[in-house]
């Protein structure tokens, strides 16, 4: 039971963090350099999952992914089943719920890059795309790495959103956090303690590896400068 929940949780965290990496890098770039007056609306929208209760976000996602919504109806017509209470639905919910944890570190890292380097690259005739790949992305790598790992770790501990969207289906939507809840509800505190310690140790080692690697990258960039 524990192995099944751990495997499902790792699959969910990996899928969500990879999708967030693809979405967050261009979004963070736009937020860091855009001069649009309405940019603060996008920033507020991205940050909303931080302050919004998970049950509220999960409820609206459940409605949006249900068979009565245009998205849910379209998906059901193609696949034969709804997005709600499926692994795919959990991935969508996890991407939205962990979005600020991926975007904000990347945006901060991109914004901290010396603009003179970008201007020099433009004066030398490099395109924006080349400047991004050769200068901005390497110098902003600590933020990109932080966003990826934080979104991965945040997905590991999700509870409210995944419970609202996916329910508690063994092997399909029961993540490790929901398993801990089930064990506590069954008054099996010994099993809950073992499962919680497993999650605690894994998250701690993941974050320790992140900060250690980030420190090495930052020192390497400092020496390169």
C-alpha positions in Angstrom: 0.0 0.0 0.0 2.8 2.4 0.9 4.8 1.5 -2.1 1.8 2.1 -4.4 1.1 5.5 -2.9 4.8 6.5 -3.0 5.1 5.5 -6.7 2.0 7.4 -7.6 3.2 10.5 -5.7 6.6 10.4 -7.4 5.0 10.1 -10.8 2.6 13.0 -10.0 5.4 15.2 -8.7 7.7 14.5 -11.7 4.9 15.1 -14.3 3.8 18.3 -12.6 7.3 19.7 -12.2 8.3 19.0 -15.8 5.2 20.7 -17.1 5.8 23.6 -14.7 9.4 23.9 -16.0 8.1 24.2 -19.5 5.4 26.7 -18.6 7.3 28.7 -15.9 10.5 29.6 -17.7 8.8 31.7 -20.5 6.3 33.1 -18.0 9.0 34.1 -15.5 11.0 35.7 -18.4 8.0 37.7 -19.4 7.2 38.8 -15.8 10.9 39.8 -15.3 11.2 42.0 -18.4 7.7 43.0 -19.5 6.8 46.7 -19.1 3.1 46.1 -19.5 1.0 48.1 -17.1 -1.3 45.2 -16.4 1.5 42.8 -15.5 0.6 43.0 -11.8 -2.7 41.2 -12.7 -0.7 38.3 -14.0 1.6 38.4 -11.0 -1.5 38.3 -8.7 -3.0 35.5 -10.6 0.2 33.4 -10.4 0.5 34.0 -6.7 -3.1 33.3 -5.9 -2.6 29.6 -5.0 -0.3 30.7 -2.1 -3.1 32.5 -0.2 -6.1 30.6 -1.5 -7.3 27.7 0.6 -6.6 24.4 -1.2 -10.2 23.3 -0.8 -11.4 26.4 -2.6 -9.0 25.9 -5.5 -9.8 22.2 -5.5 -13.5 22.8 -5.6 -13.3 25.1 -8.6 -11.0 22.8 -10.4 -13.4 19.9 -9.7 -16.2 22.0 -11.3 -14.0 23.0 -14.2 -12.8 19.4 -14.9 -16.3 17.9 -14.4 -18.4 16.5 -17.3 -20.7 19.6 -17.2 -17.9 22.0 -18.0 -16.7 22.6 -21.6 -13.3 21.3 -20.8 -14.6 18.2 -19.0 -17.2 17.5 -21.7 -14.6 17.8 -24.5 -12.2 15.5 -22.7 -14.9 13.0 -22.0 -16.0 13.0 -25.6 -12.5 12.2 -26.7 -11.4 9.7 -24.0 -14.6 8.3 -22.7 -14.0 9.4 -19.1 -13.8 12.7 -17.2 -10.7 14.4 -16.0 -12.0 14.5 -12.4 -10.9 11.6 -10.2 -8.1 10.6 -12.6 -4.3 10.9 -12.5 -4.5 13.4 -15.4 -6.8 15.6 -13.3 -4.3 15.4 -10.4 -1.5 16.6 -12.8 -3.6 19.6 -13.9 -4.5 20.5 -10.3 -0.9 20.1 -9.1 0.5 22.3 -11.9 -1.9 25.1 -11.0 -1.4 24.7 -7.2 2.4 24.7 -7.5 2.7 27.4 -10.2 3.9 30.2 -7.9 6.6 28.0 -6.3 8.1 27.5 -9.8 7.6 30.9 -11.3 8.6 33.2 -8.5 12.2 31.9 -8.0 12.8 31.9 -11.7 11.4 35.5 -12.1 13.6 36.7 -9.3 16.7 35.0 -10.7 16.1 36.4 -14.2 15.4 39.9 -12.9 18.7 39.8 -11.0 20.8 39.3 -14.1 22.9 42.3 -15.0 21.1 44.2 -17.8 24.4 45.4 -19.2 25.2 41.9 -20.2 21.9 41.6 -22.1 22.5 45.0 -23.7 26.0 44.0 -24.8 24.7 40.8 -26.3 22.1 42.8 -28.3 24.8 45.3 -29.5 26.9 42.5 -30.7 24.0 41.4 -32.9 22.7 38.4 -30.9 19.0 37.7 -31.2 16.8 37.6 -28.1 16.6 33.9 -28.4 20.4 33.5 -28.5 20.8 36.0 -25.6 18.3 34.0 -23.6 20.0 30.6 -24.1 23.6 31.8 -23.9 23.4 34.4 -21.1 20.1 34.7 -19.3 19.3 31.1 -18.8 22.8 30.1 -17.6 23.0 33.0 -15.2 19.4 32.4 -14.0 20.0 28.6 -13.6 19.9 28.8 -9.7 16.4 30.2 -9.9 15.3 27.7 -12.5 16.7 24.8 -10.4 15.0 26.1 -7.3 11.7 26.5 -9.0 11.8 22.9 -10.4 12.8 21.3 -7.0 10.3 23.4 -5.0 7.4 22.6 -7.3 8.5 18.9 -7.1 8.6 18.9 -3.3 5.4 20.9 -3.0 3.6 18.4 -5.1 4.8 15.6 -2.9 3.0 17.1 0.1 -0.2 18.2 -1.5 -3.4 17.1 0.2 -6.4 19.4 -0.1 -6.3 19.9 -3.9 -5.6 16.3 -4.8 -8.3 15.1 -2.4 -10.9 17.4 -3.9 -10.0 16.6 -7.5 -9.0 13.0 -7.3 -10.7 11.6 -4.3 -9.1 8.6 -2.6 -8.8 5.8 -5.2 -6.1 3.3 -4.4 -3.6 3.0 -7.2 -5.2 5.9 -9.1 -5.4 9.0 -7.0 -4.3 8.0 -3.5 -1.1 9.9 -2.9 1.2 9.5 0.1 -0.4 12.5 2.0 -3.9 11.0 1.6 -2.5 7.7 2.8 -1.2 9.3 6.0 -4.7 10.9 6.5 -6.3 7.4 6.0 -3.9 5.9 8.5 -4.6 8.6 11.1 -8.3 8.3 10.5 -8.0 4.5 11.2 -6.1 5.3 14.4 -3.1 3.5 13.1 -0.6 6.1 14.4 2.4 3.7 14.1 1.9 3.3 10.3 1.1 7.0 9.9 4.3 7.8 11.8 6.4 5.6 9.5 4.8 7.1 6.3 5.2 10.6 7.6 8.8 10.1 8.5 9.5 8.7 5.0 8.0 11.8 3.4 9.8 14.1 5.9 13.2 12.5 5.3 12.8 12.5 1.5 11.7 16.2 1.4 14.5 17.2 3.7 17.2 15.4 1.6 15.7 16.9 -1.6 15.9 20.4 -0.2 19.3 19.9 1.2 20.6 18.7 -2.1 18.9 21.7 -3.8 20.6 24.2 -1.6 23.9 22.5 -1.7 23.8 22.3 -5.5 22.6 25.9 -5.8 25.5 27.1 -3.6 28.0 25.4 -5.9 26.3 26.9 -9.0 26.3 30.4 -7.4 30.0 30.1 -6.5 30.8 28.9 -9.9 29.0 31.9 -11.5 30.7 34.3 -9.1 34.2 32.9 -10.0 33.3 33.0 -13.7 32.5 36.7 -13.4 
